[in-house]
Amino acid sequence: MEFAIELGLDTLSYSLSLLLVALGLVVIFGLMNVINMAHGEFFLLGAYTVLAVQAMEMPYWLSLILAPLFLAVIGIVIEQFVIRHVYHRFIDTILATWGLSIVIKQAIVIGFGPTSQSIVNPIPEPVNILGVVYPSMRLFIMGMALLVTLAVFIVFYRTHLGLAVRGVIANRPMAASLGLNTRSMDRWTFAFGAALAGFAGAVMAPIMSVDPQMGGGFLIPAFLAIMVGGVAHLMGVVLGVGLIGSTNTVIASIDTQVAAQVAVFILAIVLIRLFPEGLITRKR
């Protein structure tokens, strides 16, 4: 019974952590059709923002505000000087953002060094859940993931801004002809996606080893979750994250992490073959 409870908590923890990363990715991919290979490095910058805040002896909670703001500014700059020049050139966006990821990682190595560093856990006391002792920080991350996901859904499905964004996703030329500033929307959408990645990095930094390679561990599973669930619908990423996260956690608990990764890739290949547009597709 305790094993089942712990496995369920671990599955929920990994899935919600992956959802935090995938949300920003699907916003950029769904609206702008840009495969952002630097998204893992945005996550990385969020974690290093916490490290900088810690070095200045400021509270960890302040970094949860500073990291998304910092990444939003970075996103605006990158979109203005790089991304906007390669719209409608699918391969070029991949190469451009891949180059950005290399530049960001090397900048981190120059600024902070190549070695891994740790963040002081702000909530070190564990809690007892039905006889299972579980880290409080992981529960906090799960709660933050749920709140951020709820906020994103409210923005996209209950506000005029969300309606405009969904209109651009559905039919960009028609949205532009109706007076929507698609250029401005692209800029702020990229900034919003970068901010979500920065927040994810900041909130998860205390439970991870902070190093220049940490972003890659979430980038590939996030892409797989989006492709499995469906690119053009936010519910698709929730479903995709649930499938990828639960498969990875369950297989890793009964076998090895390598076997879990193999199972995840096999699942993704089969589902993408059966549902090329994802399990949840946009209504036409």
Disulfide bonds with the S-S distance in Angstrom:
none
